[in-house]
Amino acid sequence: MNPSSINGVAVAICVLFSVISGSLWFGPKAFFPVWWNALGLEGRTPSGSPMTWALIIGASVAQAFAMALIVPAVAGESGATLGSGALTGFALWLGFVAPTGLVNKVFPGHLKAWAIETGNHLVNFVAFGAIIGGWR
């Protein structure tokens, strides 16, 4: 894993994708109302503060940067492709993201919220892998 070989433009595109997909996924006409209620937060107003957005974007940067390190490492000498990148993103989601989120949601009984949240992460991780792997 060589940090100097990271394609900054591809990482930026991943972050932009994440912000757009998250805004659509958790939009008022999509999953937000069901997710908010599943967390038991109905009647409360969500925080749209600059700190919230900074943390969301910072998390996306960290994920995209990590994906940019991992996808080429997994591909090895054969080189990363759109398909191998997407598969790597899926494997990372399946092995780390989905189970970690499940552990955090199962005890308080927020399985519906977990399904919505992890669905968004699935879309992002597969897309990140495809973008990183397919970028030439």
C-alpha positions as CSV (number, residue, x, y, z in Angstrom):
1,M,0.0,0.0,0.0
2,N,1.6,3.2,-1.2
3,P,-0.2,6.4,-0.1
4,S,1.7,8.4,-2.7
5,S,-0.1,6.5,-5.5
6,I,-3.5,7.5,-4.4
7,N,-5.5,9.3,-7.1
8,G,-6.8,12.4,-5.3
9,V,-9.4,13.1,-8.0
10,A,-10.9,9.6,-7.7
11,V,-11.0,10.1,-3.9
12,A,-12.8,13.4,-4.3
13,I,-15.3,11.9,-6.7
14,C,-16.0,9.2,-4.1
15,V,-16.6,11.8,-1.4
16,L,-18.9,13.7,-3.8
17,F,-20.8,10.5,-4.6
18,S,-21.2,9.8,-0.9
19,V,-22.6,13.2,-0.1
20,I,-25.0,13.0,-3.1
21,S,-26.1,9.4,-2.5
22,G,-26.6,10.0,1.3
23,S,-28.6,13.1,0.6
24,L,-30.9,11.2,-1.7
25,W,-31.0,8.0,0.4
26,F,-31.8,9.9,3.6
27,G,-34.0,12.5,1.8
28,P,-37.5,13.3,3.1
29,K,-39.1,11.4,0.2
30,A,-36.8,8.4,0.6
31,F,-35.8,6.6,3.8
32,F,-35.4,9.5,6.2
33,P,-38.9,9.3,7.8
34,V,-38.7,5.6,8.3
35,W,-35.1,5.7,9.6
36,W,-35.8,8.6,12.0
37,N,-38.8,6.8,13.4
38,A,-36.9,3.5,13.7
39,L,-34.4,5.3,15.9
40,G,-37.2,6.6,18.1
41,L,-36.5,10.2,17.2
42,E,-39.9,11.2,15.8
43,G,-40.8,14.7,16.9
44,R,-37.2,15.8,17.1
45,T,-35.5,18.0,14.6
46,P,-32.3,16.6,13.1
47,S,-29.1,18.6,13.4
48,G,-28.0,20.2,10.2
49,S,-25.2,22.0,11.8
50,P,-21.8,22.7,10.1
51,M,-20.2,20.2,12.5
52,T,-22.6,17.5,11.4
53,W,-21.7,18.0,7.8
54,A,-18.0,18.3,8.6
55,L,-18.1,14.9,10.4
56,I,-20.1,13.3,7.5
57,I,-17.6,14.6,4.9
58,G,-14.6,13.7,7.1
59,A,-15.9,10.2,7.4
60,S,-16.4,9.9,3.6
61,V,-12.9,11.2,3.0
62,A,-11.5,8.6,5.4
63,Q,-13.5,5.8,3.7
64,A,-12.5,6.9,0.2
65,F,-8.8,7.2,1.2
66,A,-8.8,3.7,2.8
67,M,-10.6,2.3,-0.3
68,A,-7.9,3.9,-2.5
69,L,-5.2,2.1,-0.5
70,I,-7.0,-1.3,-0.3
71,V,-8.4,-1.8,-3.8
72,P,-5.0,-1.7,-5.5
73,A,-3.5,-3.9,-2.7
74,V,-6.2,-6.5,-3.2
75,A,-5.8,-6.4,-7.0
76,G,-2.1,-7.0,-6.7
77,E,0.0,-7.3,-9.9
78,S,-3.0,-7.9,-12.1
79,G,-4.2,-4.3,-11.5
80,A,-7.5,-3.0,-10.2
81,T,-10.5,-2.8,-12.4
82,L,-14.0,-1.5,-12.1
83,G,-15.2,-5.0,-11.3
84,S,-12.5,-6.0,-8.9
85,G,-12.9,-2.6,-7.1
86,A,-16.6,-3.1,-6.8
87,L,-16.1,-6.6,-5.4
88,T,-13.5,-5.3,-2.9
89,G,-15.9,-2.6,-1.8
90,F,-18.7,-5.3,-1.4
91,A,-16.3,-7.6,0.6
92,L,-15.3,-4.8,2.9
93,W,-18.9,-3.8,3.4
94,L,-20.0,-7.4,4.1
95,G,-17.1,-8.3,6.4
96,F,-16.7,-5.0,8.3
97,V,-19.4,-2.4,7.8
98,A,-22.6,-4.5,7.9
99,P,-21.6,-6.6,10.9
100,T,-20.2,-3.7,12.9
101,G,-23.4,-1.6,12.3
102,L,-25.5,-4.7,13.2
103,V,-23.7,-5.0,16.6
104,N,-24.5,-1.4,17.3
105,K,-28.2,-1.7,16.4
106,V,-29.2,-5.1,17.5
107,F,-29.3,-4.5,21.3
108,P,-31.5,-1.4,21.2
109,G,-33.8,-3.1,18.7
110,H,-33.0,-0.8,15.8
111,L,-32.8,-3.4,13.0
112,K,-34.9,-1.4,10.6
113,A,-32.5,1.6,11.1
114,W,-29.6,-0.8,10.6
115,A,-31.0,-2.0,7.3
116,I,-31.5,1.5,6.0
117,E,-28.0,2.7,7.2
118,T,-26.1,-0.3,5.9
119,G,-27.9,-0.2,2.6
120,N,-26.5,3.3,2.1
121,H,-23.1,2.1,3.1
122,L,-23.4,-0.8,0.6
123,V,-24.1,1.5,-2.2
124,N,-21.2,3.8,-1.3
125,F,-18.6,1.0,-0.7
126,V,-19.4,-0.7,-4.0
127,A,-19.4,2.6,-5.8
128,F,-16.1,3.7,-4.1
129,G,-14.5,0.4,-5.1
130,A,-15.7,0.7,-8.7
131,I,-14.5,4.4,-9.0
132,I,-11.1,3.6,-7.5
133,G,-10.7,0.4,-9.4
134,G,-12.0,1.7,-12.7
135,W,-10.2,5.1,-12.7
136,R,-7.4,5.2,-15.3
